[in-house]
């Protein structure tokens, strides 16, 4: 009988070398001498179908049902409080002072909940409430048609009042499914003042940034988003850390499902909106002793970009000429009618770019001419061409490494979101299939999944310049900057002209930015410098270019106020002339100032 089942299988056993095979009830082959089980299974021909197919015999066992332990009722803001707590602990573990977690962030969170009437108030707006109607004995005795019609009106009023009070059928279904108890009470519309008050995943980062800014911590918004991207601050799949009793179900997905890391501009915009919602007073003053001030912050980015230290003298001149070092300009005050939160990191690199344009012009001609003249000197002088040759390959290598890190990022979650009970089985099955395929591919490649190199060590700098082992390239930080000449005992810049684009700003919410249209006509060296600093900060070139224009308006004292009657066509006509050249006043750039 076994010979018929084995189908003449005559391979020797790998354990005892015997050829004596049998077939178990599950259809698997086993050696009857040593009882070794192999992966081969019995092939059965199905004659009930039109075509014969081979199928494996497998035993299906029904798993035992686990007893549903049941989760407790929880609300949306409680989930965000759990996330903020984890993000605060991660920042404290990275070196932020304990005051950030215990005092500032917690107080901001209480103020937000109170101002939006979600907690710390007698009448929370989004907490489910139940309306109970008591029926008196006299009402039972009344059976007239008029009274019955009144009962019908009362019943309709009851249903309306229950929906207004925040407890609807959607809330009830979510409670029964162990999701958040108040998700159905939130408005479905994306716009409106009510919707803008809600907490979201990007707003958790915005709230952390406001708390960091309040204690004047030396962590910029670009640093915060980079820590999130590296996984050092929990953000992606943070719902996996939720306690077992806080189960996500249904519409909870739209609050806690993270599909991308928010952009710099989005978190910056949300930070301003949150500060207005919380009605915060003026933040602590940003003075020169604060590392967010442009003077110390530009030193950091000069080191990062491998630029000479002597350039900081000219950076200081640009900051002073543009009046961008005043504490009144740098300090964030949400109580103003139109509060302005300075992008400290982008502003710092924009000042450096303006200083480079001031000294080397960056028009694809003058900078190479000055580099050739500097190359004839025997002194250790900064040459822009040498700087480009050193930084460019390192930048390309770092960009490829970042793309590989992004490709290895796991967006999938071990706890998939269950949107409806009907899709629960399908969702869990898809997750099991994905895990099974991942294990099979790892088995084929015979390698474990590579861990992200960004988690091994942490540094505030993307590049490491110097002669030490493991550095990206030679450092040019100590090179001397020679970009002036003497005439009649006065020093002048070798570059006598400064080019800039049209500095007339477009009306807000009317025209927008035109960098994508202008980029093909801009000098390639200027675009490359934008690309370098945008990579260092992790922002787009458009945001850096926009801040460069803002610095140039302040530096050249060209305060153009946009007119409301401008149209896109008129702006397009006025921007046909891409470059304009300005003679920089010598009394502002000589060393005797």
Secondary structure, 3 states (H helix, E strand, C coil): CHHHHHCCCCCCCCCCCCCCEEECCCCEEEECCCCCEEEEECEEECCCCCCCCEEECCCCCCCCCCCCCCCCCCCHHHHHHHHHHHHHHHHHHCCCCHHHHHHHHHHHHHHHHHHCCCCCCCCCCCCCCCCCCCCCHHHHHCCCHHHHHHHHHHHHHHHHHHHHCCCCHHHHHHHHCCCCCCHHHCCCCCCCHHHHCCCCHHHHHHHHHHHHHHCCCCCCHHHHHHHHHCCCCCCCCHHHHCCCCCCCCHHHHHHHCCCCCCCHHHHHHHHHHHHHHHCCCECCCCCCCCCCCHHHHHHHHHHHCCCCCCHHHHHHHHHHHHCCCCHHHHCCECCCCCCCCCCHHHHHHHHHHHHHHHHHCCCCCHHHHHHHHHHCCCCCECCHHHHHHHHHHHHHHHHHHHHHHHHHCCCCCCCCCCCCCCCHHHHHHHHHHHHHHHHHHHHHHCCCCCCCHHHCCCCCCCCCECCCCCCCECCCCCCECCCEEEECCEEEECCCEEEECCCCCCCCCCCCCCHHHHHHHCCHHHHHHHHHHHHHHCCCHHHHHHHHHHHHHHHCCCCCCCCCCCCHHHHHHHCCCCCEEEECCHHHCCCCC
